[in-house]
Amino acid sequence: MPAKKPSIGASIGAALRCAASPKRVVPFFAVNLVYLLMIVALFDSLSALIVAASTHTLTGGLIVQFVPAFAAAVLVVVVMFFVSLYFKAGLMDNAGNFWRKKEVKFSQSLRSIRPMYLSFVGSAILAGVISGIFSLIPIVGALISLVLSWLFFLTIPSVILGKKDAVGSLQESYHIFMKEKWQTFLMWLSVVVLVVLLALVALIPLAVFGLPAILAIRAVGVIAAIRANMGLLVIGGIISSYLLAYMTVFSESAKAFYYVQVKKVGR
């Protein structure tokens, strides 16, 4: 009897249900809110430079004032990168319990993955560096990076659910792909398509609340239109941030559910 293939439909369906829980979405929503506040603050500083440059009143003092805001934005991006990875690691553990029909607190999952966090970070960085290096190859770099995204598709669950180290997670993800090429590719494709669709839906509130700003651009210019409608843009951004957090939970938990089927984890 041929071996049973991991079910893409079961993985996607479970991921959609898993992402419906606020306890799993709120941590990523908080990360998105930090990014939103950073963008608003950075725009406030950057817009002053743009206006000054357009009116030929740009001075060294304005540029110096912008430097701390830019440095703070870089720091926020770096810190949130590691925070987001921490939450993703916790989500993998939480999703694994969800698949086994066992609900645990998200905080409990975060405590559970602490011993594996450094391996998790190393796996993410290693996969990113390898893909980045190959992407620099002229002509075929983008294609190679695309193939690598298939090979490294399951590195995250390999660390948290498979207890692999950074290098071992990449190796296991590669071996899973080579064993289940078409099934894993179709799973990857399904997740990518649904993530794109969810991202487009998530941006609808921002587009709706940003419509007054868009309509005002011709009359007062981009900077003035955004400033005049910043409140509405922030409201739309908050709603979109939550929907984008849902998208993140869906995509990561879908990988977890596919992985546990391939590896029979939790049986």
C-alpha atoms as a printed R data frame, in Angstrom:
    type eleno elety resid chain resno       x      y       z
1   ATOM     1    CA   MET     A     1   0.000  0.000   0.000
2   ATOM     2    CA   PRO     A     2   1.475  3.401  -0.991
3   ATOM     3    CA   ALA     A     3   2.341  5.785   1.845
4   ATOM     4    CA   LYS     A     4  -0.311  8.321   2.657
5   ATOM     5    CA   LYS     A     5   0.552 11.803   1.399
6   ATOM     6    CA   PRO     A     6   0.347 14.813   3.753
7   ATOM     7    CA   SER     A     7  -2.904 16.660   3.131
8   ATOM     8    CA   ILE     A     8  -2.581 20.205   1.827
9   ATOM     9    CA   GLY     A     9  -6.281 20.847   2.399
10  ATOM    10    CA   ALA     A    10  -6.086 19.710   6.024
11  ATOM    11    CA   SER     A    11  -3.053 21.942   6.607
12  ATOM    12    CA   ILE     A    12  -4.706 25.005   5.063
13  ATOM    13    CA   GLY     A    13  -8.052 24.434   6.793
14  ATOM    14    CA   ALA     A    14  -6.435 23.957  10.195
15  ATOM    15    CA   ALA     A    15  -4.271 27.060   9.652
16  ATOM    16    CA   LEU     A    16  -7.315 29.211   8.890
17  ATOM    17    CA   ARG     A    17  -8.952 28.005  12.116
18  ATOM    18    CA   CYS     A    18  -5.769 28.379  14.124
19  ATOM    19    CA   ALA     A    19  -5.338 31.978  12.967
20  ATOM    20    CA   ALA     A    20  -8.870 32.836  14.085
21  ATOM    21    CA   SER     A    21  -7.709 32.852  17.713
22  ATOM    22    CA   PRO     A    22  -6.797 36.327  19.030
23  ATOM    23    CA   LYS     A    23  -4.278 34.836  21.471
24  ATOM    24    CA   ARG     A    24  -2.132 33.838  18.497
25  ATOM    25    CA   VAL     A    25  -2.753 36.974  16.433
26  ATOM    26    CA   VAL     A    26  -2.316 39.658  19.118
27  ATOM    27    CA   PRO     A    27   1.482 39.220  19.558
28  ATOM    28    CA   PHE     A    28   2.057 39.795  15.837
29  ATOM    29    CA   PHE     A    29  -0.504 42.604  15.871
30  ATOM    30    CA   ALA     A    30   1.566 44.300  18.577
31  ATOM    31    CA   VAL     A    31   4.687 43.992  16.407
32  ATOM    32    CA   ASN     A    32   2.826 45.512  13.462
33  ATOM    33    CA   LEU     A    33   1.616 48.388  15.644
34  ATOM    34    CA   VAL     A    34   5.201 49.178  16.621
35  ATOM    35    CA   TYR     A    35   6.116 49.304  12.932
36  ATOM    36    CA   LEU     A    36   3.097 51.536  12.265
37  ATOM    37    CA   LEU     A    37   4.110 53.986  14.988
38  ATOM    38    CA   MET     A    38   7.665 53.976  13.667
39  ATOM    39    CA   ILE     A    39   6.473 54.808  10.151
40  ATOM    40    CA   VAL     A    40   4.311 57.672  11.443
41  ATOM    41    CA   ALA     A    41   7.185 59.095  13.494
42  ATOM    42    CA   LEU     A    42   9.682 58.690  10.658
43  ATOM    43    CA   PHE     A    43   7.289 60.325   8.191
44  ATOM    44    CA   ASP     A    44   6.926 63.315  10.483
45  ATOM    45    CA   SER     A    45  10.703 63.838  10.476
46  ATOM    46    CA   LEU     A    46  11.240 62.967   6.828
47  ATOM    47    CA   SER     A    47   8.414 65.169   5.560
48  ATOM    48    CA   ALA     A    48  10.086 68.222   7.110
49  ATOM    49    CA   LEU     A    49  13.220 67.441   5.091
50  ATOM    50    CA   ILE     A    50  11.246 66.956   1.884
51  ATOM    51    CA   VAL     A    51   9.346 70.208   2.309
52  ATOM    52    CA   ALA     A    52  12.557 72.085   3.099
53  ATOM    53    CA   ALA     A    53  14.289 70.589   0.059
54  ATOM    54    CA   SER     A    54  11.385 71.499  -2.233
55  ATOM    55    CA   THR     A    55  11.396 75.106  -0.973
56  ATOM    56    CA   HIS     A    56  15.206 75.403  -1.045
57  ATOM    57    CA   THR     A    57  15.365 75.944   2.738
58  ATOM    58    CA   LEU     A    58  17.096 72.687   3.613
59  ATOM    59    CA   THR     A    59  19.820 73.196   6.213
60  ATOM    60    CA   GLY     A    60  22.379 71.047   7.937
61  ATOM    61    CA   GLY     A    61  20.462 71.473  11.167
62  ATOM    62    CA   LEU     A    62  17.371 69.796   9.734
63  ATOM    63    CA   ILE     A    63  19.466 66.905   8.472
64  ATOM    64    CA   VAL     A    64  21.111 66.487  11.877
65  ATOM    65    CA   GLN     A    65  17.662 66.468  13.518
66  ATOM    66    CA   PHE     A    66  16.601 63.668  11.186
67  ATOM    67    CA   VAL     A    67  19.537 61.403  12.068
68  ATOM    68    CA   PRO     A    68  18.229 60.352  15.541
69  ATOM    69    CA   ALA     A    69  14.815 59.539  14.059
70  ATOM    70    CA   PHE     A    70  16.423 57.414  11.358
71  ATOM    71    CA   ALA     A    71  18.715 55.677  13.870
72  ATOM    72    CA   ALA     A    72  15.728 54.957  16.109
73  ATOM    73    CA   ALA     A    73  13.846 53.465  13.142
74  ATOM    74    CA   VAL     A    74  16.776 51.166  12.332
75  ATOM    75    CA   LEU     A    75  16.950 50.080  15.976
76  ATOM    76    CA   VAL     A    76  13.205 49.356  16.014
77  ATOM    77    CA   VAL     A    77  13.493 47.230  12.861
78  ATOM    78    CA   VAL     A    78  16.364 45.193  14.337
79  ATOM    79    CA   VAL     A    79  14.654 44.668  17.699
80  ATOM    80    CA   MET     A    80  11.301 43.805  16.126
81  ATOM    81    CA   PHE     A    81  13.012 41.315  13.819
82  ATOM    82    CA   PHE     A    82  14.165 39.269  16.811
83  ATOM    83    CA   VAL     A    83  10.889 39.777  18.680
84  ATOM    84    CA   SER     A    84   8.940 38.598  15.646
85  ATOM    85    CA   LEU     A    85  11.148 35.501  15.370
86  ATOM    86    CA   TYR     A    86  10.495 34.805  19.062
87  ATOM    87    CA   PHE     A    87   6.755 35.002  18.488
88  ATOM    88    CA   LYS     A    88   7.002 32.806  15.390
89  ATOM    89    CA   ALA     A    89   8.884 30.187  17.381
90  ATOM    90    CA   GLY     A    90   6.184 30.316  20.061
91  ATOM    91    CA   LEU     A    91   3.515 30.058  17.390
92  ATOM    92    CA   MET     A    92   5.099 26.859  16.041
93  ATOM    93    CA   ASP     A    93   4.837 25.245  19.463
94  ATOM    94    CA   ASN     A    94   1.303 26.555  19.943
95  ATOM    95    CA   ALA     A    95   0.240 25.338  16.506
96  ATOM    96    CA   GLY     A    96   1.717 21.918  17.205
97  ATOM    97    CA   ASN     A    97  -0.481 21.682  20.292
98  ATOM    98    CA   PHE     A    98  -3.471 22.929  18.301
99  ATOM    99    CA   TRP     A    99  -2.966 20.118  15.779
100 ATOM   100    CA   ARG     A   100  -3.001 17.626  18.642
101 ATOM   101    CA   LYS     A   101  -6.262 19.235  19.811
102 ATOM   102    CA   LYS     A   102  -4.581 20.643  22.894
103 ATOM   103    CA   GLU     A   103  -5.015 24.340  23.590
104 ATOM   104    CA   VAL     A   104  -2.229 25.963  25.619
105 ATOM   105    CA   LYS     A   105  -1.569 29.591  26.496
106 ATOM   106    CA   PHE     A   106   0.661 31.448  24.071
107 ATOM   107    CA   SER     A   107   2.850 32.520  26.986
108 ATOM   108    CA   GLN     A   108   3.374 28.841  27.825
109 ATOM   109    CA   SER     A   109   4.515 28.180  24.265
110 ATOM   110    CA   LEU     A   110   6.954 31.097  24.464
111 ATOM   111    CA   ARG     A   111   8.469 29.608  27.599
112 ATOM   112    CA   SER     A   112   8.701 26.191  25.965
113 ATOM   113    CA   ILE     A   113  10.726 27.368  22.966
114 ATOM   114    CA   ARG     A   114  13.318 29.442  24.830
115 ATOM   115    CA   PRO     A   115  15.990 26.694  24.742
116 ATOM   116    CA   MET     A   116  15.549 26.480  20.950
117 ATOM   117    CA   TYR     A   117  15.390 30.212  20.214
118 ATOM   118    CA   LEU     A   118  19.047 30.659  19.263
119 ATOM   119    CA   SER     A   119  18.845 27.707  16.875
120 ATOM   120    CA   PHE     A   120  15.698 29.249  15.455
121 ATOM   121    CA   VAL     A   121  17.392 32.613  14.892
122 ATOM   122    CA   GLY     A   122  20.416 30.890  13.384
123 ATOM   123    CA   SER     A   123  18.185 28.929  11.017
124 ATOM   124    CA   ALA     A   124  16.392 32.074   9.834
125 ATOM   125    CA   ILE     A   125  19.632 34.010   9.346
126 ATOM   126    CA   LEU     A   126  21.411 31.111   7.651
127 ATOM   127    CA   ALA     A   127  18.563 30.567   5.197
128 ATOM   128    CA   GLY     A   128  18.407 34.311   4.507
129 ATOM   129    CA   VAL     A   129  22.162 34.614   3.943
130 ATOM   130    CA   ILE     A   130  22.263 31.611   1.592
131 ATOM   131    CA   SER     A   131  19.307 32.929  -0.422
132 ATOM   132    CA   GLY     A   132  20.804 36.421  -0.465
133 ATOM   133    CA   ILE     A   133  24.159 35.215  -1.768
134 ATOM   134    CA   PHE     A   134  22.615 33.177  -4.569
135 ATOM   135    CA   SER     A   135  20.273 36.050  -5.486
136 ATOM   136    CA   LEU     A   136  23.351 38.106  -6.424
137 ATOM   137    CA   ILE     A   137  24.220 35.752  -9.277
138 ATOM   138    CA   PRO     A   138  23.443 37.560 -12.551
139 ATOM   139    CA   ILE     A   139  20.453 36.396 -14.628
140 ATOM   140    CA   VAL     A   140  19.694 33.169 -12.706
141 ATOM   141    CA   GLY     A   141  19.986 34.532  -9.140
142 ATOM   142    CA   ALA     A   142  16.276 35.195  -8.701
143 ATOM   143    CA   LEU     A   143  15.383 31.731  -9.993
144 ATOM   144    CA   ILE     A   144  17.842 30.061  -7.616
145 ATOM   145    CA   SER     A   145  16.444 32.044  -4.683
146 ATOM   146    CA   LEU     A   146  12.958 30.907  -5.654
147 ATOM   147    CA   VAL     A   147  14.048 27.257  -5.653
148 ATOM   148    CA   LEU     A   148  15.750 27.763  -2.281
149 ATOM   149    CA   SER     A   149  12.465 29.050  -0.859
150 ATOM   150    CA   TRP     A   150  11.003 25.623  -1.704
151 ATOM   151    CA   LEU     A   151  13.942 23.797  -0.146
152 ATOM   152    CA   PHE     A   152  13.881 25.907   3.046
153 ATOM   153    CA   PHE     A   153  10.094 25.995   3.329
154 ATOM   154    CA   LEU     A   154  10.021 23.869   6.493
155 ATOM   155    CA   THR     A   155  13.092 25.101   8.361
156 ATOM   156    CA   ILE     A   156  11.037 26.874  11.066
157 ATOM   157    CA   PRO     A   157   8.932 23.859  12.125
158 ATOM   158    CA   SER     A   158  12.041 21.666  11.842
159 ATOM   159    CA   VAL     A   159  13.665 23.651  14.660
160 ATOM   160    CA   ILE     A   160  10.694 23.945  17.013
161 ATOM   161    CA   LEU     A   161   8.716 20.775  16.311
162 ATOM   162    CA   GLY     A   162  11.589 18.614  15.057
163 ATOM   163    CA   LYS     A   163  14.111 19.856  17.678
164 ATOM   164    CA   LYS     A   164  16.798 20.419  15.035
165 ATOM   165    CA   ASP     A   165  19.666 22.897  15.263
166 ATOM   166    CA   ALA     A   166  20.176 25.670  12.692
167 ATOM   167    CA   VAL     A   167  22.063 23.552  10.157
168 ATOM   168    CA   GLY     A   168  19.996 20.451  10.873
169 ATOM   169    CA   SER     A   169  16.747 22.321  10.198
170 ATOM   170    CA   LEU     A   170  17.923 23.326   6.733
171 ATOM   171    CA   GLN     A   171  19.027 19.773   6.039
172 ATOM   172    CA   GLU     A   172  15.718 18.309   7.180
173 ATOM   173    CA   SER     A   173  13.696 20.818   5.168
174 ATOM   174    CA   TYR     A   174  15.775 19.898   2.125
175 ATOM   175    CA   HIS     A   175  15.277 16.167   2.691
176 ATOM   176    CA   ILE     A   176  11.518 16.598   3.129
177 ATOM   177    CA   PHE     A   177  11.325 18.505  -0.142
178 ATOM   178    CA   MET     A   178  13.361 15.875  -1.979
179 ATOM   179    CA   LYS     A   179  11.114 13.136  -0.572
180 ATOM   180    CA   GLU     A   180   7.820 14.919  -1.295
181 ATOM   181    CA   LYS     A   181   8.755 17.272  -4.139
182 ATOM   182    CA   TRP     A   182   5.404 17.885  -5.786
183 ATOM   183    CA   GLN     A   183   3.369 17.778  -2.596
184 ATOM   184    CA   THR     A   184   5.686 20.230  -0.830
185 ATOM   185    CA   PHE     A   185   5.819 22.506  -3.868
186 ATOM   186    CA   LEU     A   186   2.018 22.542  -4.071
187 ATOM   187    CA   MET     A   187   1.838 23.297  -0.344
188 ATOM   188    CA   TRP     A   188   4.315 26.159  -0.790
189 ATOM   189    CA   LEU     A   189   2.342 27.481  -3.756
190 ATOM   190    CA   SER     A   190  -0.961 27.252  -1.864
191 ATOM   191    CA   VAL     A   191   0.458 29.201   1.068
192 ATOM   192    CA   VAL     A   192   1.995 31.859  -1.186
193 ATOM   193    CA   VAL     A   193  -1.231 32.379  -3.143
194 ATOM   194    CA   LEU     A   194  -3.358 32.611  -0.004
195 ATOM   195    CA   VAL     A   195  -0.848 34.934   1.688
196 ATOM   196    CA   VAL     A   196  -0.999 37.276  -1.308
197 ATOM   197    CA   LEU     A   197  -4.808 37.218  -1.240
198 ATOM   198    CA   LEU     A   198  -4.912 37.810   2.521
199 ATOM   199    CA   ALA     A   199  -2.401 40.658   2.168
200 ATOM   200    CA   LEU     A   200  -4.577 42.325  -0.463
201 ATOM   201    CA   VAL     A   201  -7.628 41.987   1.798
202 ATOM   202    CA   ALA     A   202  -5.615 43.332   4.732
203 ATOM   203    CA   LEU     A   203  -4.724 46.483   2.780
204 ATOM   204    CA   ILE     A   204  -8.351 47.303   1.968
205 ATOM   205    CA   PRO     A   205  -9.005 49.170   5.276
206 ATOM   206    CA   LEU     A   206  -5.861 51.263   4.763
207 ATOM   207    CA   ALA     A   207  -6.968 52.069   1.208
208 ATOM   208    CA   VAL     A   208 -10.494 52.978   2.338
209 ATOM   209    CA   PHE     A   209  -9.378 55.225   5.187
210 ATOM   210    CA   GLY     A   210  -6.634 56.653   3.000
211 ATOM   211    CA   LEU     A   211  -9.010 57.619   0.199
212 ATOM   212    CA   PRO     A   212  -9.460 61.243   1.430
213 ATOM   213    CA   ALA     A   213  -5.682 61.645   1.407
214 ATOM   214    CA   ILE     A   214  -5.465 60.219  -2.121
215 ATOM   215    CA   LEU     A   215  -8.192 62.567  -3.349
216 ATOM   216    CA   ALA     A   216  -6.459 65.555  -1.760
217 ATOM   217    CA   ILE     A   217  -3.054 64.935  -3.321
218 ATOM   218    CA   ARG     A   218  -3.780 66.853  -6.550
219 ATOM   219    CA   ALA     A   219  -4.987 69.889  -4.606
220 ATOM   220    CA   VAL     A   220  -2.412 70.174  -1.811
221 ATOM   221    CA   GLY     A   221   0.380 67.710  -2.630
222 ATOM   222    CA   VAL     A   222   1.381 64.363  -1.162
223 ATOM   223    CA   ILE     A   223   2.925 65.575   2.102
224 ATOM   224    CA   ALA     A   224   0.107 67.966   3.003
225 ATOM   225    CA   ALA     A   225  -2.557 65.406   2.043
226 ATOM   226    CA   ILE     A   226  -1.022 62.757   4.286
227 ATOM   227    CA   ARG     A   227  -0.560 65.165   7.189
228 ATOM   228    CA   ALA     A   228  -4.147 66.387   6.954
229 ATOM   229    CA   ASN     A   229  -5.515 62.849   6.992
230 ATOM   230    CA   MET     A   230  -3.001 61.188   9.314
231 ATOM   231    CA   GLY     A   231  -5.682 60.230  11.841
232 ATOM   232    CA   LEU     A   232  -7.695 58.327   9.266
233 ATOM   233    CA   LEU     A   233  -4.571 56.696   7.884
234 ATOM   234    CA   VAL     A   234  -3.585 55.506  11.355
235 ATOM   235    CA   ILE     A   235  -7.065 54.029  11.939
236 ATOM   236    CA   GLY     A   236  -6.877 52.185   8.627
237 ATOM   237    CA   GLY     A   237  -3.331 51.127   9.462
238 ATOM   238    CA   ILE     A   238  -4.419 49.655  12.792
239 ATOM   239    CA   ILE     A   239  -7.131 47.549  11.162
240 ATOM   240    CA   SER     A   240  -4.768 46.455   8.401
241 ATOM   241    CA   SER     A   241  -2.124 45.606  11.010
242 ATOM   242    CA   TYR     A   242  -4.467 43.130  12.680
243 ATOM   243    CA   LEU     A   243  -5.394 41.510   9.364
244 ATOM   244    CA   LEU     A   244  -1.714 41.259   8.412
245 ATOM   245    CA   ALA     A   245  -1.065 39.604  11.778
246 ATOM   246    CA   TYR     A   246  -3.765 37.062  10.935
247 ATOM   247    CA   MET     A   247  -1.986 36.453   7.634
248 ATOM   248    CA   THR     A   248   1.290 35.787   9.464
249 ATOM   249    CA   VAL     A   249  -0.306 33.323  11.875
250 ATOM   250    CA   PHE     A   250  -1.993 31.529   8.989
251 ATOM   251    CA   SER     A   251   1.163 31.162   6.900
252 ATOM   252    CA   GLU     A   252   3.383 29.983   9.753
253 ATOM   253    CA   SER     A   253   0.847 27.577  11.271
254 ATOM   254    CA   ALA     A   254   0.165 26.101   7.806
255 ATOM   255    CA   LYS     A   255   3.848 25.132   7.647
256 ATOM   256    CA   ALA     A   256   3.586 23.565  11.097
257 ATOM   257    CA   PHE     A   257   0.559 21.466  10.150
258 ATOM   258    CA   TYR     A   258   2.145 20.259   6.938
259 ATOM   259    CA   TYR     A   259   5.341 19.396   8.801
260 ATOM   260    CA   VAL     A   260   3.613 17.333  11.496
261 ATOM   261    CA   GLN     A   261   1.874 15.321   8.801
262 ATOM   262    CA   VAL     A   262   5.135 14.646   6.969
263 ATOM   263    CA   LYS     A   263   7.004 13.713  10.147
264 ATOM   264    CA   LYS     A   264   4.006 12.176  11.957
265 ATOM   265    CA   VAL     A   265   4.830 14.404  14.943
266 ATOM   266    CA   GLY     A   266   2.313 14.210  17.748
267 ATOM   267    CA   ARG     A   267   0.784 10.898  16.774
